[in-house]
């Protein structure tokens, strides 16, 4: 089985997008940058388990989230400490919010936007439909997704609450979902200067928020996505997503690109057979500069690059494992939330590597 191999298993140098791939194993305290043959060419040490992942900034610094000790118990993908580290690992800036989770981005104006939790008001929580009966959070209710933007001094300058903009009754949760949360957003992403994309795993839903008004200017609910991740807009104006397809038939995850004007699929990737590409949680994708797509099959710590025709031209399975004794999977594992590829001449690499 592919995931039992380690390191680079496929490398078609003529058709893959040469560069460096960044990833943060979820059970480690390091963030790694590897080359196309799988050698670690740079790494950063972080103060704790990743609060999911890190990404390089145009100045070469690493923006990374680390799990804090004080977040809500029982909620997955907690972060809490967002730090910016320079190339040598020195702390440049940090922001603490024990309720931060999953995703975060540095905006063009220098501010930071991130996902957080807030307990929903009682009248809003009472409108949540579905989920496992009696599974509300022991803190006394249901947590909802709360988007925050802070300036460089940590002052709040913009906020958005999911329950204030969705007709809650129209978004029932499947009966197996915990009622700890409504939404369980795992992605926020800037779309231009005036819009924010959001993806909610528990609702099989994505939306696009107008920052000025807070209103949704686009939304799509697709149950077949089965708890999706990493919603994004790509350069051609289409949208891209990692559809985990948890428990869907046929078995297997899927990458979907669609035209938001018609909601018609224009490109997709499946494994062959479909179950050979399958991550029921976490995971992500990135459209590369050569038209290929880099896929992070998070459950297995597997990253692979496919052509528009679906041919694998690069593949790497992370050898960095850790032991987990609770959660969705237990034992030695190499889970990775997302991976990013950077071109050798990109600002993020900035000539620092040969």
C-alpha positions, 0 to 999 in steps of 0.5 A: 500500500502506498501509505506504508512507503516513505519519502519520494516514491514518484518524481517526473522532473520534466512534468512536475512543478520544481520547488520546495514543499512546506508541511507541519506533521501534526504530532511533531514540534517542527515545520519542514521544508523539503526539496523535490527528492524529499530532502529536508532543506530547512526546518523551524522548531515551534513551541508545541503541537501545531494548531494545524499548519504553517505557511511562508510569507512573501518575506520568507517568514513562517506564520504558524499556529501552535496549540495552546493549553487553555482552549475549549476541551473536546473541540478539534483543531485547536490553535491559540498561539499564532506566531511569525518566525523569521527564516532563522526561527527568531520570533518576530510577532505573535498573537494569542487567542485560546479560542482560535482554531484551524485557519489564519491568514495575513492580509495585504494590509498587514492585519491577521484574520483567523477562525475562532469560537464563541458560544452561540446565544441560547436562542440561536443554539436552540435553532440548531437542527440535527446532530447527536442528541444530548451532545452539546458542549459541557460548557453549556451550549453550542460553539459557533464559528467567529471570524476575527481580524486584528491589527499588528497590535492585536486590536480587533478591527473586524468580526463576523459570526456565522449564526448571524448570517445563516438561516440556521434551520436550513443547515441541519447536521447529520445525526452522527455529528456532535452538537458541540459546534455549529459549522466547524469551519476549517477554512477562511481565505481572502478572495481579492481585497474585499471578500472572505471564503469560508468552508464548514465541515459539519454543514458540507457548505462553503460561502463567500462573505462581503467584508463591508456588509458581512453578507454572503454573496455566494454559498453552496451546500453539497452533501456529497463533499462529506466534510470538505476542507481547503475551499479556495478561489484560483486564478481562473476565477473558479473554486477548488476544494478537497472533498473528503467524502467521509462515508460516501459511496463510492469510497474515496476522496475527491478534488473538485474545481467548479465554476461559481457562476453555474456550480458546474464541475469543470475538473475533478480528481479521483483515485483509481480505484477510488478508495486508493485516495481517501482521507476522511478528515483534514487535507488540502490542495493547491493549484500550481503555477504549471497547471498541476495540482498538489494534493495533501492526503492528510490522514496518511501524510501523503502529498502528490502532484497530479497533471490535469489528466490526473497522472501522478508526477510527484509523490512523497509520504512523510516519514515523521510519525508520532503516537496518538492514543485518542481521537479519530485515529490512534497509534503511530501516524504521520497526519498533516493538515496541509502542504504548500509548494513554493517555486525556487524563484518565489518571494517566499524562498527568496534565493535562500536555497539553491 
